[in-house]
Amino acid sequence: MERFEDIVNGEKTTVEVGEKRIVRPNLLFERKGLPPPVKEHVYELKMEKKLKKIIEKGEE
């Protein structure tokens, strides 16, 4: 690892090679919400509609 600059409490600090730092957990990970639900494949939706139409025709 090499030397780099970091921002802590709004101040720029230089982190030296091999330096250990304690960082609050909320700074380590951003909170993420649940991902959007997976959309059904277009082909599956079309086939489902066709199947419903076939069933409706069969009931008539």
N, CA, C and O atoms as a CHARMM CRD file, in Angstrom:
* protein
*
  240
    1    1 MET  N      0.85100  -1.17300   0.00000 PROA 1      0.00000
    2    1 MET  CA     0.00000   0.00000   0.00000 PROA 1      0.00000
    3    1 MET  C      0.89300   1.23000   0.00000 PROA 1      0.00000
    4    1 MET  O      1.98900   1.20700   0.55900 PROA 1      0.00000
    5    2 GLU  N      0.43600   2.27900  -0.61200 PROA 2      0.00000
    6    2 GLU  CA     1.23900   3.49400  -0.66300 PROA 2      0.00000
    7    2 GLU  C      0.55000   4.62700   0.08400 PROA 2      0.00000
    8    2 GLU  O     -0.61900   4.51400   0.45400 PROA 2      0.00000
    9    3 ARG  N      1.25100   5.68100   0.29700 PROA 3      0.00000
   10    3 ARG  CA     0.76300   6.86200   1.00200 PROA 3      0.00000
   11    3 ARG  C     -0.36900   7.50100   0.19000 PROA 3      0.00000
   12    3 ARG  O     -0.28500   7.58400  -1.03600 PROA 3      0.00000
   13    4 PHE  N     -1.43400   7.95300   0.87900 PROA 4      0.00000
   14    4 PHE  CA    -2.54100   8.60300   0.17700 PROA 4      0.00000
   15    4 PHE  C     -3.19300   9.63900   1.07800 PROA 4      0.00000
   16    4 PHE  O     -2.96800   9.66400   2.28800 PROA 4      0.00000
   17    5 GLU  N     -4.00900  10.49700   0.46400 PROA 5      0.00000
   18    5 GLU  CA    -4.72600  11.52900   1.21700 PROA 5      0.00000
   19    5 GLU  C     -6.14500  11.06000   1.48000 PROA 5      0.00000
   20    5 GLU  O     -6.76400  10.40600   0.64100 PROA 5      0.00000
   21    6 ASP  N     -6.65200  11.40400   2.66100 PROA 6      0.00000
   22    6 ASP  CA    -7.99900  11.02900   3.05100 PROA 6      0.00000
   23    6 ASP  C     -8.65600  12.24500   3.68000 PROA 6      0.00000
   24    6 ASP  O     -7.96600  13.16600   4.11800 PROA 6      0.00000
   25    7 ILE  N     -9.97400  12.25800   3.73000 PROA 7      0.00000
   26    7 ILE  CA   -10.69700  13.35800   4.36700 PROA 7      0.00000
   27    7 ILE  C    -11.40300  12.79900   5.58900 PROA 7      0.00000
   28    7 ILE  O    -12.23200  11.89600   5.47700 PROA 7      0.00000
   29    8 VAL  N    -11.07100  13.34200   6.76900 PROA 8      0.00000
   30    8 VAL  CA   -11.67700  12.91700   8.02100 PROA 8      0.00000
   31    8 VAL  C    -12.23900  14.15000   8.70300 PROA 8      0.00000
   32    8 VAL  O    -11.51600  15.11300   8.95900 PROA 8      0.00000
   33    9 ASN  N    -13.53200  14.11600   8.99500 PROA 9      0.00000
   34    9 ASN  CA   -14.21800  15.25100   9.62400 PROA 9      0.00000
   35    9 ASN  C    -14.00400  16.54200   8.84100 PROA 9      0.00000
   36    9 ASN  O    -13.84600  17.61100   9.43000 PROA 9      0.00000
   37   10 GLY  N    -13.99900  16.44200   7.52600 PROA 10     0.00000
   38   10 GLY  CA   -13.86500  17.61700   6.68200 PROA 10     0.00000
   39   10 GLY  C    -12.44400  18.12000   6.53200 PROA 10     0.00000
   40   10 GLY  O    -12.23700  19.13300   5.86500 PROA 10     0.00000
   41   11 GLU  N    -11.44900  17.46100   7.12000 PROA 11     0.00000
   42   11 GLU  CA   -10.05300  17.88600   7.02100 PROA 11     0.00000
   43   11 GLU  C     -9.26000  16.86400   6.22300 PROA 11     0.00000
   44   11 GLU  O     -9.42900  15.65600   6.39500 PROA 11     0.00000
   45   12 LYS  N     -8.37900  17.36800   5.33400 PROA 12     0.00000
   46   12 LYS  CA    -7.52100  16.46500   4.57400 PROA 12     0.00000
   47   12 LYS  C     -6.38500  15.99500   5.46800 PROA 12     0.00000
   48   12 LYS  O     -5.74100  16.79600   6.14400 PROA 12     0.00000
   49   13 THR  N     -6.14800  14.69800   5.46700 PROA 13     0.00000
   50   13 THR  CA    -5.02500  14.14300   6.21700 PROA 13     0.00000
   51   13 THR  C     -4.26700  13.18500   5.31200 PROA 13     0.00000
   52   13 THR  O     -4.83800  12.58800   4.40000 PROA 13     0.00000
   53   14 THR  N     -2.97300  13.04700   5.57600 PROA 14     0.00000
   54   14 THR  CA    -2.16000  12.12000   4.80800 PROA 14     0.00000
   55   14 THR  C     -2.02000  10.83100   5.59900 PROA 14     0.00000
   56   14 THR  O     -1.64900  10.84600   6.77300 PROA 14     0.00000
   57   15 VAL  N     -2.31400   9.73700   4.95500 PROA 15     0.00000
   58   15 VAL  CA    -2.19800   8.42800   5.59100 PROA 15     0.00000
   59   15 VAL  C     -0.88000   7.82200   5.13700 PROA 15     0.00000
   60   15 VAL  O     -0.65900   7.60800   3.94500 PROA 15     0.00000
   61   16 GLU  N     -0.01300   7.55000   6.09700 PROA 16     0.00000
   62   16 GLU  CA     1.31200   7.01600   5.79400 PROA 16     0.00000
   63   16 GLU  C      1.23900   5.51100   5.54200 PROA 16     0.00000
   64   16 GLU  O      0.26200   4.85600   5.90500 PROA 16     0.00000
   65   17 VAL  N      2.27300   4.98000   4.92400 PROA 17     0.00000
   66   17 VAL  CA     2.35900   3.54600   4.64600 PROA 17     0.00000
   67   17 VAL  C      2.40200   2.78400   5.96300 PROA 17     0.00000
   68   17 VAL  O      3.19700   3.11300   6.84400 PROA 17     0.00000
   69   18 GLY  N      1.55300   1.77000   6.10500 PROA 18     0.00000
   70   18 GLY  CA     1.53800   0.94400   7.30400 PROA 18     0.00000
   71   18 GLY  C      0.79900   1.55100   8.47800 PROA 18     0.00000
   72   18 GLY  O      0.74000   0.93000   9.53900 PROA 18     0.00000
   73   19 GLU  N      0.23500   2.73400   8.33400 PROA 19     0.00000
   74   19 GLU  CA    -0.49100   3.38200   9.43100 PROA 19     0.00000
   75   19 GLU  C     -1.83500   2.69100   9.63100 PROA 19     0.00000
   76   19 GLU  O     -2.53500   2.38200   8.66700 PROA 19     0.00000
   77   20 LYS  N     -2.18300   2.45600  10.88300 PROA 20     0.00000
   78   20 LYS  CA    -3.47300   1.84300  11.20000 PROA 20     0.00000
   79   20 LYS  C     -4.42600   2.93200  11.64700 PROA 20     0.00000
   80   20 LYS  O     -4.06000   3.82400  12.41300 PROA 20     0.00000
   81   21 ARG  N     -5.64900   2.84900  11.16100 PROA 21     0.00000
   82   21 ARG  CA    -6.64200   3.85900  11.51200 PROA 21     0.00000
   83   21 ARG  C     -7.92600   3.17000  11.92200 PROA 21     0.00000
   84   21 ARG  O     -8.29200   2.13400  11.36600 PROA 21     0.00000
   85   22 ILE  N     -8.60500   3.74500  12.89100 PROA 22     0.00000
   86   22 ILE  CA    -9.90800   3.23600  13.30000 PROA 22     0.00000
   87   22 ILE  C    -10.95000   4.15200  12.67600 PROA 22     0.00000
   88   22 ILE  O    -10.94300   5.36400  12.89200 PROA 22     0.00000
   89   23 VAL  N    -11.83000   3.56300  11.91300 PROA 23     0.00000
   90   23 VAL  CA   -12.84700   4.33200  11.20700 PROA 23     0.00000
   91   23 VAL  C    -14.20800   3.87800  11.70500 PROA 23     0.00000
   92   23 VAL  O    -14.46100   2.68200  11.84000 PROA 23     0.00000
   93   24 ARG  N    -15.07900   4.83700  11.97600 PROA 24     0.00000
   94   24 ARG  CA   -16.43300   4.49200  12.41800 PROA 24     0.00000
   95   24 ARG  C    -17.11800   3.63600  11.35400 PROA 24     0.00000
   96   24 ARG  O    -16.93900   3.87700  10.16000 PROA 24     0.00000
   97   25 PRO  N    -17.89500   2.64300  11.77000 PROA 25     0.00000
   98   25 PRO  CA   -18.53600   1.73400  10.80600 PROA 25     0.00000
   99   25 PRO  C    -19.40100   2.44100   9.76900 PROA 25     0.00000
  100   25 PRO  O    -19.45000   2.00400   8.61900 PROA 25     0.00000
  101   26 ASN  N    -20.08600   3.52200  10.14200 PROA 26     0.00000
  102   26 ASN  CA   -20.96500   4.17200   9.17100 PROA 26     0.00000
  103   26 ASN  C    -20.17400   4.87200   8.07000 PROA 26     0.00000
  104   26 ASN  O    -20.75200   5.25200   7.05200 PROA 26     0.00000
  105   27 LEU  N    -18.87800   5.05000   8.24800 PROA 27     0.00000
  106   27 LEU  CA   -18.06600   5.62400   7.18300 PROA 27     0.00000
  107   27 LEU  C    -17.53800   4.54000   6.23800 PROA 27     0.00000
  108   27 LEU  O    -17.10900   4.83600   5.12300 PROA 27     0.00000
  109   28 LEU  N    -17.57200   3.29300   6.68700 PROA 28     0.00000
  110   28 LEU  CA   -17.03800   2.21700   5.86200 PROA 28     0.00000
  111   28 LEU  C    -18.00000   1.79900   4.75800 PROA 28     0.00000
  112   28 LEU  O    -17.58100   1.55100   3.62800 PROA 28     0.00000
  113   29 PHE  N    -19.27100   1.72100   5.07700 PROA 29     0.00000
  114   29 PHE  CA   -20.24800   1.21100   4.12000 PROA 29     0.00000
  115   29 PHE  C    -21.39800   2.19500   3.97300 PROA 29     0.00000
  116   29 PHE  O    -21.89400   2.74700   4.95500 PROA 29     0.00000
  117   30 GLU  N    -21.81100   2.40400   2.73200 PROA 30     0.00000
  118   30 GLU  CA   -23.00100   3.22100   2.50700 PROA 30     0.00000
  119   30 GLU  C    -24.21200   2.32200   2.68300 PROA 30     0.00000
  120   30 GLU  O    -24.18400   1.14200   2.33400 PROA 30     0.00000
  121   31 ARG  N    -25.25500   2.88600   3.21700 PROA 31     0.00000
  122   31 ARG  CA   -26.48400   2.09900   3.34400 PROA 31     0.00000
  123   31 ARG  C    -27.13800   1.99700   1.97800 PROA 31     0.00000
  124   31 ARG  O    -27.29100   2.98300   1.25800 PROA 31     0.00000
  125   32 LYS  N    -27.50900   0.79800   1.65400 PROA 32     0.00000
  126   32 LYS  CA   -28.16300   0.58600   0.36700 PROA 32     0.00000
  127   32 LYS  C    -29.52700  -0.02200   0.62300 PROA 32     0.00000
  128   32 LYS  O    -29.68100  -0.90200   1.46900 PROA 32     0.00000
  129   33 GLY  N    -30.50900   0.45500  -0.11400 PROA 33     0.00000
  130   33 GLY  CA   -31.84300  -0.11900  -0.00600 PROA 33     0.00000
  131   33 GLY  C    -31.89400  -1.41600  -0.78300 PROA 33     0.00000
  132   33 GLY  O    -30.90900  -1.83200  -1.39300 PROA 33     0.00000
  133   34 LEU  N    -33.02200  -2.03200  -0.75600 PROA 34     0.00000
  134   34 LEU  CA   -33.18800  -3.26200  -1.51900 PROA 34     0.00000
  135   34 LEU  C    -33.12700  -2.95300  -3.00900 PROA 34     0.00000
  136   34 LEU  O    -33.60800  -1.90500  -3.43800 PROA 34     0.00000
  137   35 PRO  N    -32.55200  -3.83400  -3.79400 PROA 35     0.00000
  138   35 PRO  CA   -32.52300  -3.60100  -5.23400 PROA 35     0.00000
  139   35 PRO  C    -33.93900  -3.68500  -5.79900 PROA 35     0.00000
  140   35 PRO  O    -34.79900  -4.34100  -5.21100 PROA 35     0.00000
  141   36 PRO  N    -34.18700  -3.03500  -6.92000 PROA 36     0.00000
  142   36 PRO  CA   -35.53000  -3.11000  -7.50500 PROA 36     0.00000
  143   36 PRO  C    -35.85800  -4.55400  -7.86800 PROA 36     0.00000
  144   36 PRO  O    -34.96500  -5.33500  -8.19500 PROA 36     0.00000
  145   37 PRO  N    -37.14000  -4.90500  -7.81100 PROA 37     0.00000
  146   37 PRO  CA   -37.50600  -6.28900  -8.13500 PROA 37     0.00000
  147   37 PRO  C    -37.14000  -6.61900  -9.58200 PROA 37     0.00000
  148   37 PRO  O    -37.18100  -5.76000 -10.46300 PROA 37     0.00000
  149   38 VAL  N    -36.79000  -7.85200  -9.80000 PROA 38     0.00000
  150   38 VAL  CA   -36.39900  -8.29200 -11.13600 PROA 38     0.00000
  151   38 VAL  C    -37.64000  -8.35100 -12.01200 PROA 38     0.00000
  152   38 VAL  O    -38.64300  -8.96200 -11.64200 PROA 38     0.00000
  153   39 LYS  N    -37.56500  -7.71200 -13.17500 PROA 39     0.00000
  154   39 LYS  CA   -38.70400  -7.71900 -14.09600 PROA 39     0.00000
  155   39 LYS  C    -38.74900  -9.05600 -14.82500 PROA 39     0.00000
  156   39 LYS  O    -37.72000  -9.64700 -15.15300 PROA 39     0.00000
  157   40 GLU  N    -39.96700  -9.50700 -15.06500 PROA 40     0.00000
  158   40 GLU  CA   -40.11300 -10.77100 -15.78300 PROA 40     0.00000
  159   40 GLU  C    -39.67000 -10.59400 -17.22700 PROA 40     0.00000
  160   40 GLU  O    -39.77900  -9.51600 -17.81100 PROA 40     0.00000
  161   41 HSD  N    -39.19000 -11.63500 -17.75200 PROA 41     0.00000
  162   41 HSD  CA   -38.72400 -11.60600 -19.12800 PROA 41     0.00000
  163   41 HSD  C    -39.90600 -11.33600 -20.05200 PROA 41     0.00000
  164   41 HSD  O    -41.00100 -11.85600 -19.83400 PROA 41     0.00000
  165   42 VAL  N    -39.69000 -10.53900 -21.06300 PROA 42     0.00000
  166   42 VAL  CA   -40.75800 -10.14500 -21.98900 PROA 42     0.00000
  167   42 VAL  C    -41.38700 -11.36900 -22.65100 PROA 42     0.00000
  168   42 VAL  O    -42.60500 -11.43400 -22.81300 PROA 42     0.00000
  169   43 TYR  N    -40.56600 -12.32500 -23.02700 PROA 43     0.00000
  170   43 TYR  CA   -41.07400 -13.54100 -23.67900 PROA 43     0.00000
  171   43 TYR  C    -42.04300 -14.28000 -22.76500 PROA 43     0.00000
  172   43 TYR  O    -43.09500 -14.74000 -23.20900 PROA 43     0.00000
  173   44 GLU  N    -41.68600 -14.39200 -21.49100 PROA 44     0.00000
  174   44 GLU  CA   -42.55100 -15.08600 -20.53500 PROA 44     0.00000
  175   44 GLU  C    -43.89600 -14.38300 -20.41500 PROA 44     0.00000
  176   44 GLU  O    -44.93400 -15.04000 -20.34200 PROA 44     0.00000
  177   45 LEU  N    -43.88800 -13.07000 -20.39500 PROA 45     0.00000
  178   45 LEU  CA   -45.14300 -12.31500 -20.29400 PROA 45     0.00000
  179   45 LEU  C    -46.01900 -12.54400 -21.52400 PROA 45     0.00000
  180   45 LEU  O    -47.23200 -12.71600 -21.40200 PROA 45     0.00000
  181   46 LYS  N    -45.40900 -12.54700 -22.70300 PROA 46     0.00000
  182   46 LYS  CA   -46.17200 -12.77200 -23.93300 PROA 46     0.00000
  183   46 LYS  C    -46.79400 -14.16400 -23.94200 PROA 46     0.00000
  184   46 LYS  O    -47.95900 -14.33300 -24.30200 PROA 46     0.00000
  185   47 MET  N    -46.00300 -15.15400 -23.54200 PROA 47     0.00000
  186   47 MET  CA   -46.51200 -16.52800 -23.52400 PROA 47     0.00000
  187   47 MET  C    -47.63300 -16.68100 -22.50300 PROA 47     0.00000
  188   47 MET  O    -48.58700 -17.42400 -22.73300 PROA 47     0.00000
  189   48 GLU  N    -47.52500 -15.99200 -21.39400 PROA 48     0.00000
  190   48 GLU  CA   -48.57300 -16.04700 -20.37300 PROA 48     0.00000
  191   48 GLU  C    -49.87800 -15.47400 -20.92600 PROA 48     0.00000
  192   48 GLU  O    -50.94900 -16.03200 -20.68700 PROA 48     0.00000
  193   49 LYS  N    -49.79300 -14.36400 -21.66400 PROA 49     0.00000
  194   49 LYS  CA   -50.98400 -13.76300 -22.26700 PROA 49     0.00000
  195   49 LYS  C    -51.60800 -14.71600 -23.28700 PROA 49     0.00000
  196   49 LYS  O    -52.82800 -14.87800 -23.32800 PROA 49     0.00000
  197   50 LYS  N    -50.76000 -15.34700 -24.11400 PROA 50     0.00000
  198   50 LYS  CA   -51.26600 -16.29000 -25.11400 PROA 50     0.00000
  199   50 LYS  C    -51.97500 -17.45400 -24.43800 PROA 50     0.00000
  200   50 LYS  O    -53.03900 -17.88100 -24.88600 PROA 50     0.00000
  201   51 LEU  N    -51.39400 -17.96300 -23.36900 PROA 51     0.00000
  202   51 LEU  CA   -51.98500 -19.08200 -22.64600 PROA 51     0.00000
  203   51 LEU  C    -53.34400 -18.70000 -22.06600 PROA 51     0.00000
  204   51 LEU  O    -54.28500 -19.49100 -22.12300 PROA 51     0.00000
  205   52 LYS  N    -53.45300 -17.50000 -21.51400 PROA 52     0.00000
  206   52 LYS  CA   -54.73100 -17.03300 -20.96300 PROA 52     0.00000
  207   52 LYS  C    -55.78100 -16.94900 -22.05700 PROA 52     0.00000
  208   52 LYS  O    -56.93200 -17.33200 -21.84400 PROA 52     0.00000
  209   53 LYS  N    -55.39300 -16.44300 -23.24400 PROA 53     0.00000
  210   53 LYS  CA   -56.33200 -16.34300 -24.36000 PROA 53     0.00000
  211   53 LYS  C    -56.80200 -17.72500 -24.80000 PROA 53     0.00000
  212   53 LYS  O    -57.98600 -17.92500 -25.07000 PROA 53     0.00000
  213   54 ILE  N    -55.87200 -18.68000 -24.87000 PROA 54     0.00000
  214   54 ILE  CA   -56.22600 -20.04600 -25.27600 PROA 54     0.00000
  215   54 ILE  C    -57.20100 -20.65500 -24.27500 PROA 54     0.00000
  216   54 ILE  O    -58.16700 -21.30900 -24.66900 PROA 54     0.00000
  217   55 ILE  N    -56.95800 -20.44500 -22.99300 PROA 55     0.00000
  218   55 ILE  CA   -57.83700 -20.98200 -21.95200 PROA 55     0.00000
  219   55 ILE  C    -59.22100 -20.34700 -22.04400 PROA 55     0.00000
  220   55 ILE  O    -60.23200 -21.03700 -21.91100 PROA 55     0.00000
  221   56 GLU  N    -59.27000 -19.02200 -22.27200 PROA 56     0.00000
  222   56 GLU  CA   -60.55700 -18.32800 -22.39300 PROA 56     0.00000
  223   56 GLU  C    -61.33900 -18.85400 -23.59900 PROA 56     0.00000
  224   56 GLU  O    -62.55000 -19.04900 -23.50600 PROA 56     0.00000
  225   57 LYS  N    -60.66500 -19.08600 -24.72800 PROA 57     0.00000
  226   57 LYS  CA   -61.33000 -19.60700 -25.92600 PROA 57     0.00000
  227   57 LYS  C    -61.86300 -21.00900 -25.67100 PROA 57     0.00000
  228   57 LYS  O    -62.93900 -21.36200 -26.15400 PROA 57     0.00000
  229   58 GLY  N    -61.12700 -21.80200 -24.92400 PROA 58     0.00000
  230   58 GLY  CA   -61.54600 -23.17000 -24.62400 PROA 58     0.00000
  231   58 GLY  C    -62.76200 -23.20900 -23.72300 PROA 58     0.00000
  232   58 GLY  O    -63.53800 -24.16300 -23.79100 PROA 58     0.00000
  233   59 GLU  N    -62.95500 -22.21400 -22.88800 PROA 59     0.00000
  234   59 GLU  CA   -64.08800 -22.17200 -21.96100 PROA 59     0.00000
  235   59 GLU  C    -65.36300 -21.71300 -22.65300 PROA 59     0.00000
  236   59 GLU  O    -66.45700 -21.96700 -22.14900 PROA 59     0.00000
  237   60 GLU  N    -65.24800 -21.04900 -23.78500 PROA 60     0.00000
  238   60 GLU  CA   -66.42800 -20.51200 -24.47700 PROA 60     0.00000
  239   60 GLU  C    -67.24700 -21.56900 -25.14200 PROA 60     0.00000
  240   60 GLU  O    -68.26600 -21.26300 -25.76000 PROA 60     0.00000
